[in-house]
């Protein structure tokens, strides 16, 4: 039987201990930063909040054709029911990002900051704004199946809803379509 000699462990000196402590601290720091970055990058939009899907209601609950647009301040949009169809208009002016409002007396949107004016469907009338108002994608959803039956076209024209059912109207505030430049 052979005897193995066990060498005694040398104690960690002060310099090695401080190096190990410094590396452990850096490791914890980078793990924390990675976790915060991951959670910051994840989308946090829920239905009914700006940046997510917002259910307006049923087709029968929409404002009547040609009436004043309805303000939804929680999700920063105006809902207009025009002769062309339904539009969800972003509530921020295309000039410098001011919040405009609807004027019942003049029957148009007016930006209080620089005077840009827009029609009830968001089209440019006058002022320093470079384009029509931006709009959000509107969806008509079958209440029985949950299937999207109609959606705002990519060119930003109004949503035409098929007849026959009382569809749910949903606005995707995460999908914005820029307004057309005016000439």
N, C-alpha and C positions, 0 to 999 in steps of 0.2 A: 504494500500500500504506500502510495507516495503522498507525501505531505505537500499540500499546496500552500504557498505563502500568500497571504492576503496582505496587500500593501495598504498601509493606513491612508485614509483619504486626507488630502491636504485641505485645510480650511480655505474658504473663499476669502480673498483679501478685500479690502475696502474698495479698490478700483474696480474689480470684477463685479462686486455687488452693485455699485453705482451704475455700471454699464448695463447690467441685467435689468435694474429698476428703470433706467431710461428707455430701454428697448420695450419693456412691458408697457410703460406709459404711452409710448408712441403707438404701440399695437392697439391699445384700448381707444386712443384718440382716433385712429383711422377707422376702426370698426364703428365708432359712434358717428363719424362724418359720413361713412357709407350708408348707415341706416337712415340718417336724417335726409341725405340726398335721395335715397330710394323713395321714402315716404313723401318727400316734396314733389318728386316727379310723377307720382301716381295721380290720376284724375280723381277729384273728390266731388264731382257734380252728381247730385241726386235729382230724381224727377221732381219738377216743380221749382228748381233753382236755376239761376242764370248760368248758362254753360251746359245745361242738360235739356232733357225733354220737359215740356210744360204743356199740360192738358188744359185747353181752353174750355172745352165743354162739348156738348152735342151740337150738331149742325143747326138744329131748331133753336138753340140758345144764342146764336150769333146775332150781332146787330143787324138791323134791316138794311137792305140794299140802299146805298146812297146816304145813310145816316153818318153822323160824325164818328170818326175812329174812336175806339175804346182804349183807354190807357191801362196798361198792366205794369205799374211801377216796380213790382217785385222782380220782374224779369226784363225790364228795360225795353219794352216794346209797345207799339200801337198796333191794334188790329183793325184793318180797314176792309169793309165789304163793298167792293166796287163792282161796276158792271162787268168787268173782265173776270172777276173772281175775288178770292180772299188773299190779302197780303198781311204779313206780320212785319212791320217796319221797325228797324232798330232806332232807338230813341236818342241817338247821338248824331249831331250835325256832321256832314262830310267836310265842312270847311276846317274847323279847328277843334272839333270834339265837344262843343257846347251841347247842353240839353235843350232842345227846342220844345215848343208846346203847340197845341191846337188852338186856333182862334175861331170861336163860333161866329163872331161878327164878320170876319173876312173869309171864312170857310177855307182855311188853308193852315199849313204848319208854318210858324214863323220862329226863326232863331233870334232870341233877344240880344245876343252878343254882337253880331255883325250884320243882321238883317236878311240873311238868306231866307227865301220863301219856297215852299214846296206844296204841290197839290195833295189831295187826300190820299192818292195812291203812292206818294213819295217822289213823284217826278218833279224835276227842277222847274221853278218859275223864274226867279231872279235872285241876284245877290252874288257874293263872292264864292259860294260853294262850287267846287269843280265838277260835281256829278250829282246824279239823283241820290236819294237816301238809300242806305243799305237795307237789305231785307233778310229775314230768316226763312229757312225752309219750313213750309207748312205741310202737314200730312193729314190725309183723311184716313181714318182707321176703322175697319169693320168692327163694331162692338162685340160681335159674336165670336169671331175667329182671331181677332187681334192683328189681322193682316192689313198692311198698308195698301190701300186701293188707289190712292192718288197722292202725288207729291209735287211741290213747287218745281217747275222746270229749271234747268241749270242756267238759263238765260235771265232768270229773275222775274219772268212774267208771273201774273197772278195765277193762283191755283183754281182750276175749274173742277168742281166736285160732281161726280156722277149722281144722277137722280136715283131714287128708289129706296134709300135707307137713311136713317138718322145717324150718320157717321159721327164718330168722335173726332174732334179737331185737335191736333197736337202741333206744337211749335218746337223745332229743334234749335235752341239758342246757341248750340255749339257749331251750327252750320250757317255761316253768314255769306250772303252773296252781295258783292259790291255793286253799287248803283252804276248805271250807264253814264259815261261822260257826256256833258252837254256840249253843243257846238255853238 
